[in-house]
Amino acid sequence: MTADIESLILEHWRHIRGRVDQIADDVSGLKHRMTSLDGAMALVKREVTFGDETDARHQVSMDTLN
């Protein structure tokens, strides 16, 4: 009976370990994707800032013409 219980416990541990490894791989992949998204968002913010600066320059030019 003890051998059956030990076998069952080991089987559960192997299953848990497999799932933990799978979750660790998933988290690693998500971290890489988040890093890529952070870089893309920084680029978008720079482009928006550049657009705002261009709009401000145009407004100053229009004000000067008026």
Helices and strands as residue ranges (DSSP letters): H 2-65
